[in-house]
């Protein structure tokens, strides 16, 4: 019973954290043909988009944000700034966009 209550509480707390990104950014993932550096941690897809815009002078034209695992919702997600996109696919856990 305690495990069930913990799971329900965890889910209830985790869902609002992703609501803003889910409403604003599409569920997709880009595979880069070329990227700016490795993936790095950000808290939201909006942070990832802002980082790409700040690095547009270095060639950033798109970004892909992998949300944190549902098991660790307090951890930051992963952001990749992309120069050129190799492929695009739908994803339940990722958000992406082009600038």
C-alpha positions, 0 to 999 in steps of 0.5 A, spaced: 500 500 500 505 504 501 508 503 495 502 504 491 501 511 494 508 513 493 507 511 486 501 516 485 504 521 489 510 521 484 506 521 478 502 527 481 508 531 482 512 529 476 506 531 471 506 539 472 513 539 471 512 537 463 506 541 462 509 547 460 514 544 455 508 539 452 503 545 451 509 549 447 513 544 444 512 538 439 514 531 441 519 530 436 527 528 436 532 530 431 538 526 429 544 531 428 548 531 422 552 536 425 552 539 432 555 544 436 558 540 442 556 534 446 549 534 449 548 538 456 544 539 461 538 544 462 531 544 466 526 546 460 526 545 453 525 553 453 532 553 456 535 549 450 531 553 445 534 559 448 541 556 448 540 555 441 538 562 439 544 565 443 549 560 439 546 562 432 552 565 430 556 558 431 551 555 426 545 553 431 539 552 427 535 547 431 535 544 438 533 537 441 531 536 448 530 530 452 526 530 458 529 527 465 527 520 466 520 519 470 524 516 475 528 522 477 524 528 475 528 533 479 534 532 475 535 536 469 534 534 461 539 534 456 539 539 450 543 538 444 544 544 439 544 542 432 547 545 426 544 541 421 538 535 422 539 528 419 533 526 421 526 527 425 522 522 428 516 523 433 518 522 441 514 521 447 520 524 451 523 529 447 521 536 444 525 539 439 524 545 434 528 550 429 530 557 429 
